[in-house]
Amino acid sequence: MARKTKEREYYGGRIKGLAELACKLVLTDPAVASDARDGDYSTLHARLAAALPGYGRRGECFNCTGSMAIAVYTAGISEALLLLAMARLVRGATAKGTAFTEANLVHVPTLATTDATRHAVTRASYLGLVKQPDTKRGSGYWVITHWGWKLLHGEPVPAQARYWRGKLMGRSEGTTTLSVMFKTHTDLIERALARRAQVKSDYRAVIRDWNPNDWVGFGGYIQDELGV
């Protein structure tokens, strides 16, 4: 005898009630109907907000109460250090004869750097600097993208990326470079030392020998830059 599968349950949501109330207000409230005819829906929204707790709050979804906050990721020293560590590994492998495409596949969990730098890989991927090929999902292997190599070449890339629930909403018009990121970190450390404050993470020695000319001969992983 075939086993009967349990029917899945679904949350009904609040949209049906919202739509019905909006329709009722347009039909029965003269002020709402008049303003709506003129293309002004402010009165309708005000009536709905008064009748439905939570309606109109920008911070959460009226239907599921989930957060509507957009996460903004800004390229900083951790992402820069990750790129530099990955690129140095790629350069070492190609120097030994490994093809660039193979060398550019880096196992980040075993990368010889700090935990903070390795953990920056997700933010770096949001910023479009690294990417995990579809065939390597969950493997720990990542590649440096076209934008990542541009940074290493000394060129500018978008400084920020905006995401909502894991979906890319857009990138900033403002750009940044590795030089800017390194200078920001250096200035921060020097100000702290001038105040005789304790410095936890000083990466000046790691970034001191970066030279964009060292990376001119390296290419990038072909990708849709806005689709990462």
C-alpha positions in Angstrom: 0.0 0.0 0.0 1.4 3.4 -1.0 2.3 5.6 1.8 0.1 8.7 2.0 2.2 11.9 1.8 1.4 14.6 4.3 0.0 17.7 2.6 2.2 20.7 3.0 0.7 23.7 4.9 1.2 27.3 3.8 1.0 30.5 5.7 -2.0 32.4 4.2 -0.4 35.9 4.6 -2.2 39.2 5.0 -2.4 40.3 1.4 -5.9 39.0 0.8 -7.3 41.0 3.7 -5.3 44.1 2.7 -6.7 44.0 -0.9 -10.2 43.5 0.3 -10.0 46.4 2.8 -8.5 48.7 0.1 -11.3 47.9 -2.3 -13.9 48.5 0.4 -12.4 51.9 1.3 -12.4 53.0 -2.3 -16.0 52.0 -2.7 -17.3 53.4 0.6 -15.0 56.3 1.7 -15.7 59.4 -0.4 -12.4 61.0 0.5 -10.4 58.0 -0.5 -12.3 57.6 -3.7 -12.0 61.3 -4.6 -8.2 61.4 -4.0 -7.7 58.1 -5.8 -9.4 59.5 -8.9 -6.9 62.3 -8.8 -4.0 59.9 -8.5 -3.4 60.7 -4.8 -3.4 57.6 -2.6 -2.1 59.2 0.6 -5.6 59.1 2.1 -6.0 55.4 1.3 -2.6 54.6 2.8 -3.5 56.6 5.9 -6.8 54.7 6.4 -5.0 51.3 5.9 -2.3 52.2 8.4 -5.0 53.1 11.0 -6.9 49.9 10.4 -4.0 47.4 10.0 -1.2 47.3 12.6 2.2 47.3 11.0 1.0 48.6 7.6 3.3 51.2 6.3 6.3 50.4 8.5 9.4 50.6 6.3 11.5 48.3 8.5 9.4 45.1 8.1 7.2 43.3 5.5 3.5 43.8 6.3 2.8 40.3 4.9 5.4 38.2 6.7 6.9 40.7 9.2 10.4 39.9 7.8 13.0 42.6 7.8 13.1 44.9 4.8 16.5 46.3 5.7 19.0 46.5 2.8 22.5 45.3 3.7 25.3 47.5 2.4 28.8 45.9 2.0 31.8 48.2 1.7 35.2 47.0 0.4 37.8 47.3 3.1 41.0 46.0 4.4 39.8 42.4 5.0 38.6 42.0 1.4 41.9 43.6 0.2 44.0 41.2 2.2 42.0 38.2 1.0 42.6 39.2 -2.6 46.3 39.8 -2.0 46.7 36.4 -0.3 44.8 34.6 -3.1 46.7 36.4 -5.8 50.1 35.6 -4.3 49.1 31.9 -4.3 48.0 32.1 -7.9 51.2 33.8 -8.9 53.3 31.1 -7.2 51.4 28.3 -8.9 51.7 29.9 -12.4 55.4 30.4 -11.8 55.7 26.6 -11.4 53.9 26.0 -14.7 50.3 25.6 -13.6 47.8 27.0 -16.1 46.2 30.3 -15.0 42.6 28.9 -15.0 43.7 26.1 -12.7 45.9 28.3 -10.5 43.1 30.8 -10.1 41.0 28.2 -8.2 42.0 28.8 -4.6 41.0 26.8 -1.6 40.3 29.7 0.8 39.8 27.6 4.1 43.5 26.5 3.9 44.8 29.9 2.7 47.9 31.0 4.7 46.4 34.0 6.3 44.3 35.0 9.3 40.8 33.8 10.2 39.4 37.3 9.8 40.8 37.5 6.2 39.5 34.0 5.2 36.1 34.8 6.6 35.9 37.9 4.4 35.3 35.7 1.4 31.5 36.0 1.5 31.7 39.8 1.7 34.2 39.8 -1.1 31.8 37.7 -3.2 29.0 40.2 -2.6 31.3 42.9 -3.8 32.1 40.9 -6.9 35.8 40.4 -6.2 35.7 36.6 -5.9 33.3 34.0 -7.2 32.6 30.4 -6.5 32.0 28.4 -9.7 28.8 26.5 -9.8 30.7 23.2 -10.0 32.5 24.1 -6.8 29.6 25.0 -4.5 30.4 24.3 -0.9 33.9 23.1 -1.7 35.8 26.1 -0.3 37.4 26.8 -3.7 37.0 30.4 -5.1 38.4 32.3 -8.0 39.4 35.9 -8.3 37.1 37.7 -10.7 37.7 40.3 -13.3 37.0 43.1 -10.8 39.3 41.4 -8.3 42.2 41.5 -10.7 41.3 45.1 -11.7 41.8 46.0 -8.0 45.2 44.2 -7.9 46.1 46.1 -11.1 45.5 49.4 -9.3 42.2 50.1 -11.1 39.0 51.3 -9.4 35.9 49.2 -8.8 32.5 50.0 -7.1 33.2 50.6 -3.4 29.8 49.2 -2.2 27.2 46.6 -3.0 23.6 46.6 -1.7 21.7 43.4 -1.1 18.3 42.5 0.2 17.6 38.9 1.3 20.6 37.7 -0.7 19.6 39.5 -3.9 21.8 42.2 -5.5 20.0 45.5 -5.5 22.8 47.5 -7.0 26.3 48.8 -6.8 27.6 52.2 -5.8 28.7 54.8 -8.4 31.5 55.7 -6.0 34.6 53.6 -6.5 37.6 52.5 -4.5 41.1 51.1 -5.1 43.6 49.0 -3.2 45.7 52.1 -2.6 42.7 53.8 -0.9 41.9 50.7 1.2 45.6 50.3 2.2 45.9 54.0 3.0 42.8 54.0 5.1 44.1 51.1 7.2 47.6 52.7 7.5 46.1 56.0 8.6 43.9 54.3 11.1 46.9 52.4 12.7 49.1 55.5 12.8 46.4 57.6 14.5 45.9 54.8 17.1 49.7 54.6 17.7 49.9 58.4 18.0 47.3 58.1 20.8 49.2 55.2 22.3 46.1 53.1 21.9 46.3 49.3 21.7 46.4 48.1 18.1 44.9 44.6 17.5 45.4 44.2 13.8 48.3 45.9 12.1 48.6 44.8 8.5 51.1 47.4 7.3 53.8 44.8 6.9 51.6 42.6 4.8 50.5 45.4 2.4 53.8 47.3 2.2 55.2 45.5 -0.8 52.1 45.6 -3.0 52.9 46.9 -6.4 50.2 47.1 -9.1 52.8 46.5 -11.8 53.3 43.0 -10.4 49.8 42.0 -11.5 49.5 43.5 -14.9 50.0 40.2 -16.7 47.2 38.4 -14.8 43.8 38.1 -16.2 40.4 37.6 -14.6 37.5 35.2 -14.4 35.0 35.9 -17.1 31.7 36.9 -15.6 28.7 39.2 -15.7 30.0 41.9 -13.4 26.6 42.9 -12.1 25.4 39.3 -11.8 27.6 38.1 -9.0 
